[in-house]
Amino acid sequence: MNAKKMTLALFVLILCMSSILALGASAEEQTAETVRTDADTAAELGLLQGDGNGVNETYLAKKSTRLQAAIMSLRLQGLLDDAIAYTGIGNFSDASQVSNKNQAVLAYLKNHPELGWTGIGNGKFNPAAGISSQQLYKVLLEIAGFKAQKDFPYADTEQFSAKKGLRQIAGTASLTNEHIATALVEALNVTTSGGTSLFADLKAKGVIAATAALPDDQILFESSDKLGTYFTDQNGRTLYFFTKDAEDPNSCLDQCLVNWPIFYAEDLQIPGQLNPDDFSVLTRSDGTKQTTYKGWPLYYFVKDLTAGDVNGEAVGGVWFAAKSDYAVMLGTSSKLGNYLTDDEGRTLYYFDKDTIQTSACEGGCLANWPAYEAKGTSTISTLPASDIGSITRPDGSKQTTYKGYPLYYFVKDTKHGDILGQDVNKVWFVVDPAKFTGTTAPIVKTYRIDIKEFSFGTEPLTVEVGSQIIFTNLDDMKHNAVALDGSFKTPLLAKGDSFTIKLDKAGTYNYVCEPHMNFMTGQIIVK
């Protein structure tokens, strides 16, 4: 090849590579989504400083103290530098508990009672004590220009706070730094007594950079007695999951989308308790984008007209409020109908050889059918919470149950909506909550021993050979049951935990609770 042709070929190659790179960048830009937690935003704005390692998970998990809250309030008012440099006399009597720099801060607060930090009485500040949501919200309200005892009674702080948009951490007795981050960020949107947002006020005072901006959209927590804690947008509008999206995330089309508009946020703010990695963007079949959580697309309901409305809950048995803590969710298949899933849409199965409260899947079986242990505690509103329980397996691990029957994954189900385990070997099946009544395994006579008030009961339990006995701990203290002859031993059971044994030989079995063996004894007679 001559030089001219080589030059032309090289030019074409460079042009092609440039086009490929440009297309790649364009595609990435189209699918990118910025998701920030409250802690991320509070740190970016300089409202949280963290410790020596910054605002990391360890710092956020730490209990927050009265001193930290006081420093934060001074920072919000642009007074922290003055407090650190303060040299005036007079201080709280317990100021020696903190560093010299923080002693200056306490002296500043002592000599500026108008800032609201007057101590706990007897001349003490108690700097290392925890702080409650009521106390923190009182501070934030006063920074926004609303004074306790003048604009609201201190006892009604949280009710007044909720009216101003401060409710994400309400009712928390002892705050962590993560709670502080959440309260700080929600406070930025509060309308002050002067009619402007606190965010605008802080920018005007130079506490926050004049160029700073908040994310366009937020996901917040809302709570109700009926639904527990669920997701809303920044305006309080409820967000929902659609069970048919387990099979196909484009299941809602045409008129469905008119009734259930999609939620999409390019720049999203989320509570610190949520994981940004659980959020993603779905490009729908029509090219529009939709935010997803744990693989579930998020929707509004057109009949929710005001903040707090949850009129979409359980509509058609397929629409449910979006939550972060579902123990089980519901998927819908065009072939199988409704079935139980975990919170990420992975299918759950029952084993037809299991009996109530007992798993027959051990060893190699568990490698293919891993036991499911729920992380959350919520259920959809059409599913009684009492149907969800757990058993303690022989190795001490927990397994979630439905109506007392263990739940499993299938190892070949690798993504949201897979149902490859259905009917495997004619013994593995999805769980339709409306139809499931138990397995076809032979019924085993079952007896229960409730451990309560440090007792197994006052009378010996008489059972038949082959019976199973379910021990359930109802005490706050952990207990176990250990046969003196070594024939059975339960693990230590926490409150609410159960463990099942089976006795196949006739005889008398005396047993004790090891931690309290001097007075917690029991007897089972097998005939």
N, C-alpha and C positions, 0 to 999 in steps of 0.2 A: 504494500500500500504506500503511495507517495505521500509526501508531507502535507499536500493540500487536502487529500482525502482524510488523512489522520486528524488534521485540525477540525475538519467538518464533523467527523464522527465524535470527536471529543466534545465539540460544542453541543451536538445533539444529546450526548449522554448527560452533560451538565444540565441542559435544559429539562430533560426528563426527570433527573433527580430532584431538581428544584421544584418541579410540578408535584412530584410525589410528596416531598416534604411539606409543601404548601397545603396540599390536600389533607395530609395528616394533621397539621396544625389547625386547619379549619374544622375538621371533624372533632378534634379534642375540644376546641372552643365551644362548639355547638352542644356538646354533652357535659361540659363542666358545670359544676354547681358549687357555690361557696356555702359551706355550712360551718357556723361558729357557735360554740357554746357560750353561755353567760360568762363563764370564767375567761374564755378567749377575749371576748369584747371588753370585759372589765379590765383585763391586763393591757390590751391594746390602747385603751383610753387613759391608762395610768391610774385607775381607781383602785386597783389591787396591785401591790408590789411583790407579794410572795415573800419567801425567805431567801436564804442564800442560793437556793437552786431554782428560784423563780416560782411562778404559779403552775406547779405540776400536780399530779394526782395525789402525791403524799401530802403536800401542803393543803390541797382542797379537802382532804379527808380529815384534817385535824379539827379538833374542837376550837371554835372561835371564843375569844375572851372579851371581857368588858374593856380592857385596855385596847385591844385591836379595834373594837367597834368605835371607841372614842377617837383613836387615831384616824380611822376612816372618815368619821364625821368632820374632823378638823380639815382633812384633805379636801373634802367636798366643799368646804366653806373657804378654801384658800388660806387657811390659818395655820397649817401644819408647820411651815418654816418658822413662823413667829413663836409657836409653842416650843419647838426644839431649841430655839435660841433664848428662851425665857430665863431670866436670872432673878426674878422677884422672889421674895421670901414668903414663907408659909406653904405648907403642903399637907397632904393627907398623911395620917399617922403610919400607914402601911406602905408608903412610897418606897421604902428601902427594899421592897421585894423585887423591884425592877431595876434595869440598867440606869446609869446616870442620865443618858439621853432621855429615857422615858420618865425619869423622875422630873425632869424639866417640863415634860408634857403634862404630868399630873399636877405640878405646881401651877401651870398655866390654867388648867381646868379649875383648880381650887380657887384661883383668884379671878376667874371669869364665870361665876355661877349662872350668868344669863345664857350660857351655852348649854345648860341643861344637865351637866355632869356634876351633880352635887354630892355624889357618894352614896353610901348605903346607911349612913348614920354613925354616930360615935366617932366621927372624924375619919372614918375609913372609906377607901375606894374599892377594895377587894379586886385588884386588877386581873387576877388569874381566874376569877369566877366566870362561868359560862354566861351566855346571853340568850334570851328567848326571842322569838319572833315578835312578841308584843313590845319588848324593849327596843328592838331594832327598828320596828316600824314607827314607834314614837319618835325616835331620833330622825328618821328620814322625813317624816311629816313636818317636824319642826324646821328642818333644813329647807323644806318647800314652803315655809311661811305659816304653817298651822301650829298653834301652840296648845300643848296639853293643858287641861283645866279651863282654857279659854274657848278654844274651838271644839274640843271634844274631851270628855272625861277619860282619864287614863284607863279606867276599867273597860271602856268601849273602844280602845285603840284599834283593835283589829277589824271591828265593824266599820269604823270610820275609814280605815285604810282601804278596805275592800271597795268602798264607794269611790275612792281616788285611784283605784287600779292596782293596789298593792295587796296581793292575796296568794302569791305563789308559794310562800313558805309559812302561811298562817297556821297556827296551832302547833308549831315546833317548839318544844321546851328547851332544847339545847342545840344551838346552831353550830354547824361546821363552816369552814371558810367557803365551801361550795354554796351553802345557803346564803352567805353574805354576798357572793357574786351574783346570785339570782336576784336577790332583793335590790342590789345596786342597779342592775340593768333595767329591771322593771320600773324602778323609781325614776329613771331618766325620762320616761314618757308621762310622768305625773304633771298635771297642770298646777302650777304654784298658786299661792294666794294672790299673786300679782297678775295672773292670767296668761303667763307664758309657760312653756314646758321647762322642767328642771334642766333638761339637756341644753336648751338655749341659754338659760341663766348661767350654767357652769361654763359654757363657751364664752359668754360675755365677760365672766370674771377671770378668764384665763386658766381656770382649773382644768378644762379640756381644750385641746387645740381647736382653733377657729375652723380648721379644715376638716375636723372629724365628722364622720357620718355614721348613722346607725344602719343596720341591715334593713332592707325594704320590707321583709316579711318575717313573721315570728310564728313559732309553734309554742303554745303555752299549755299548762295543765289547768283543768277545771275539775271540780269534784261535785258529786251529788250522792245522796243516800241511795238512790236507785242504781246508779251506774258506777259508783266509785270514781276513780281518777281517769280522765280521758283527755284527748287532744282538742284544742281549738286553735284558730288563727289569732292574730294580734287584736282582732275586733271581737273576740269571744264567740265566733261562729264555729260550731262543732264540725269535726272532720270524721270521715267514715271509711270503713273497709267494705269491700264487696266480695262475698264468698266465691262468686263465679270467676273472679280473677285468679283463683288458684289454678284453674285449668288454662285460662287464656287472659292475660292482662288487658286485652282489648275487648273483653266481654261486654262492656257497657258502650253502646253505640246509639247514634241517632236520637230518638226520643228519650232514651235512658240518660244521655248526656245533658239533655235539656232539664231533666228532673234532678240529675246528680252532676252538677258542674265539677270539673276537675280542679284540683288545687295544684298550683305550680309556683315555686319560688326559686328564682335564680340566685338570690342572696338571702340566706336563711339563718335566723337566730333560733337556737333551741335551748331548753333548760339544761343545766349542767349535768343532771342525772342521766341524760340521754347520750348515746354514742353517735358522733357524726358519721361513722362508717355505716350505720344502719340506714342512712338516707341516701337515695340515689335519684336518678332522673330516667323515666321511661319515655322514649320517643314512640308515640302511638302510631297506629297504622295510617292515620291521616296526617302524620308529620308533626302534630302538636306534642308538647312536652308536659309531663305530669310528674310531680314529686311522689316518690314511694318511700315507705318505711318498712324495713325488713321484708322487702319484696312485695308489699301490699300497696297498690296505688291509692292515693288519698283523694277524697271527694267531699263536696258540700252537699246539702240537701236543700232544694229550692223552697221547701215549706218551713225551713228554719228562718224565721223573720227577724228575731232579735237575739242578742247575745244570751247564751245559756239555753236556748231551745235545743232539744234533742228529739225532735219529731221523726227523725229518720231511723231511730233505734228499732231494730228487729223488723223493719218494713219488709214484707214478703218472706221473712225468715232468712234473708240473705244480706241485709245491710246492718252493720253494727258499728258503734262508736270506735274510733281508732284509739288504741291503748298501747302502752309499752310493757304491760305486765300480765298479758294473758297467760294463764296456765295451759289452756287449750283454746284453739280457734276452730272455725268451721270452714271447710272447703266444699265446693260444689262441683261435681263432675256430671257431664252430659250423659254418661253411661251408668254411673253408680249413685247419683244423687248426692246427698249431703254426707260428709264424713269428718271425723275429728282430725285436726292438724295441731302442730305446735304453733308458737307465736310467729314463726317464720314461714308458715305454710307447708312445712314438711309433714307428710302423711303419717298418722299413727295407726297401729294395728293391734288386734287382739289375737291371742293364740288359743285355738279351740280345745287344747289339751289342758289349759289352766283351769283351776277351780277358784272360787272366790277367795281373795286375799292370799293366794298362793300361785307362784310362778313355777311352771314345769320346764321352763327353758333355762338350761344350764350349759356351761362349757362351750363347745363349738356352736351350739344354737345361738348363744349370745353374741358370738362373733358376727353372725349374719343378721341377727335381730337384736340390736342393742337396746337395753332397757332405757325407757324414757323417764327422765326426772325433770319436772317442770321447774323453771326459774321464777315464774310469776305466780300470782295467786288469783287473778281475776278470771271470770268466765263470761261468756256472752249472756245477755239477759234472758235468753230462752232456755238456758241450761242451769239447773239448780247447782249452786256452789257445793251443796252436800254430796253431789254425785262425784266430785273430784276428791280423791284421797291419796294415800300413799302406803306402801308396805316397806318394811326393811328386809332386804335380801340377806341370804346367809353370810355374805361377805361384809355386811354392815352398810352397804350402799342403799340408797332410797330409790324406789320406783313409783312413779305416779300411776294411779288406778282410776278407772271409770266404772262407777257402780260396783267398786270392789275388785274389778278385774284389771290385771296389769296391762300397761300400754308399752308398745315397742315401735322402734323405727325398722326400716328394711335397708340393709347396707347398699342395695343397688339403686335406691331412690337418692339421687344426687342433687335435686333442685326442687324448688317451689312447684308443687302440683304433681310431681311424679307419684304414680300409684302402682308401681311394678310389683309390689308385694301382694296385691289382691289375689286371693284364691291359690296361693302357692301351696302345693302339696295338699290342697283341700282342707288346710287347717289354719291358714293365716288370712285374715280378712280386715277390711277397713271397718271403722265403727260408725254406724249411722245412729246418732243419739236418739232418734225418734223410734227406732226399731230394735235396738240392742237390748236384750233381756238377760244375757249370760251365755255361757258356752254350753256345748253338748256333752262335755266331760261328765262321767258318772258323779252324781252328787255325793259328797263326803259329809258325814255328820260333823257339824261345826259347833264348837262351844267358844264362849268368850270369857276371858278373865280381865276385868277392868281394874287396873292398879290405881287406887286413889286413897288419899289420906294415909299414905305409907302402909297400905295393906293390900293383900291379894283376896281379901274376903275372909269371912269367919268360918266357913264350912269347907270341908274337902269337896272337890269336884269329881263326880263319878261319870265316866264316859265309856263308850264301847271301843273295842279294838279297831284301829284304823281311823279313828276320829282325829280331826285337827282342832287345835286349840289356838285361839288368837289372843295374844297378850296385847293390851293397849294401855299406855301410860297416860293417866289423866292429871298427874301431879306436875307442879312446876319443876320439882327435883327429878333428875334422871334415875331410872330404876332398870334392873334386869331381872331375869328369872333363870336360876341355875340349878339343875338337878344334882342332888348330893351324890348320886351314883354315876354322874357324867353322861347320862343318856340324852340330855338336851341342855342347851345354853343359849339364851337370847343375847344380843348385844345390848349395851346400855341404851335405853329408849328415852328420847326427849319427850316433852309434853306433846301428846297427839300422835306419837309414833306407835306403829303396830308391828308385831312379829308373830309369824305362824309356825307352830310345830305340829308334827304328826306322830302319834304313838301307835305302833303296830304290835306291841307285845303287852299281854295282860300283866298286871302287877300294880304295886303301889309306888308312886314316885313322889318323894319328898324334895322340896326345892326351897331356895332362899333368894333374896335379893342381896348380892354380894356387898354393895356399899352399906347395907343396913341389916346384915345377916343376924344380928342379935335379936331383932324383934320382927323382921319381915320374913315370915315363913309361909309355906303353902303346901298342899298335898293334892295329887291327882290320882284317883283310883281307876284303873283300866280293867274292864271285865270282858 
